[in-house]
C-alpha cells in the first residue's frame, strides 16, 4: 500500500515501511523500517482532518506519538485507497491475533 511519502508492505516476516528521503529526515528515522511480527502489536486506521486514511502500525516498546506526522510507524494513504488501508489494517490485526494464539497454545502445551 502506498502513500505520497511512504509505502507499507506486509510480508511473512513482518511489516516494512519505506519512506522518501525527506519524510524519513522529517521523522528522524531510517528510510526503511523493518518491524518483525514479534514487535507488531496491532494496527489502527485513523482519519486525518482532511479525511484521508492513515494506517498506524502499533509497535511494542515504541513511544506513543500523538500526531501521525511525527509517528515513525504511520502512513497516510492516497484518497482513493481507504478500502485498501482498511484491508491492510485487518490483515495486520489478523496476523497478530494468529501469532498470539499460537504462542499461547505453545506455552500451554509446554506446561502440560
C-alpha positions in Angstrom: 0.0 0.0 0.0 1.4 3.4 -1.0 1.0 6.9 0.2 2.5 10.1 -1.1 5.6 9.9 1.1 5.7 6.2 2.1 5.0 2.7 1.2 3.8 -0.1 3.6 4.4 -3.7 2.8 3.2 -6.7 4.7 5.2 -10.0 4.4 5.7 -13.3 6.1 8.5 -11.6 8.2 6.6 -8.6 9.3 5.9 -5.1 8.2 8.2 -2.8 6.1 7.7 0.9 5.8 9.8 2.6 3.1 9.8 6.4 3.1 11.1 9.2 0.9 14.3 10.7 2.0 12.6 14.0 3.0 9.9 12.2 5.0 12.4 10.0 6.8 14.5 13.0 7.7 11.5 14.9 9.0 10.5 12.0 11.2 14.1 11.3 12.2 14.0 7.7 11.1 15.8 5.5 8.5 14.2 5.4 5.1 13.3 1.7 5.6 11.9 0.4 8.8 11.6 -3.4 9.2 9.2 -4.4 12.0 9.2 -8.1 12.8 5.9 -9.8 13.8 7.2 -10.3 17.3 7.3 -6.5 17.7 4.0 -5.7 16.0 1.1 -5.4 18.5 -1.6 -4.3 16.0 -2.7 -1.6 13.6 -5.3 1.1 13.6 -7.0 3.0 10.8 -7.4 6.7 11.5 -8.6 9.7 9.5 -6.8 13.0 9.1 -8.5 16.3 9.5 -9.0 16.4 5.7 -10.5 12.9 5.6 -7.6 10.9 4.4 -6.9 7.4 5.8 -3.9 6.9 8.0 -2.6 3.4 8.8 -0.7 3.4 12.1 1.2 0.2 13.0 1.4 -0.4 16.7 4.9 -1.5 17.8 5.9 -2.9 21.2 8.1 -0.7 23.3 7.6 2.3 20.9 6.8 5.6 22.4 3.2 6.7 21.9 3.1 9.6 19.4 0.1 11.8 19.4 0.4 13.3 15.9 0.6 10.9 12.9 3.0 13.3 11.2 5.6 12.5 13.9 4.8 8.8 14.2 7.6 6.7 12.5 5.0 3.9 12.0 2.2 5.9 10.4 1.5 6.0 6.7 -1.1 8.4 5.1 -2.5 6.7 2.1 -3.9 8.2 -1.1 -7.6 9.4 -1.0 -9.0 6.5 -3.1 -7.2 3.8 -1.1 -9.2 3.9 2.1 -10.6 0.4 1.4 -7.1 -0.9 0.8 -5.9 0.7 4.0 -8.8 -0.9 5.9 -7.8 -4.3 4.4 -4.2 -3.9 5.4 -5.2 -3.0 9.0 -7.4 -6.1 9.2 -4.6 -8.2 7.7 -2.1 -7.0 10.3 -4.6 -7.4 13.1 -5.4 -11.0 11.9 -1.7 -11.9 11.7 -1.0 -10.5 15.2 -4.0 -12.5 16.6 -2.9 -15.7 15.0 0.6 -15.4 16.2 -0.5 -14.5 19.7 -2.9 -17.5 19.8 -0.1 -19.8 18.5 2.3 -18.6 21.2 -0.3 -19.1 24.0 -1.1 -22.6 22.8 2.6 -23.4 22.5 3.2 -22.1 26.1 0.1 -24.1 27.4 1.3 -27.4 25.8 4.8 -26.9 27.2 3.4 -26.6 30.7 1.1 -29.7 30.4 
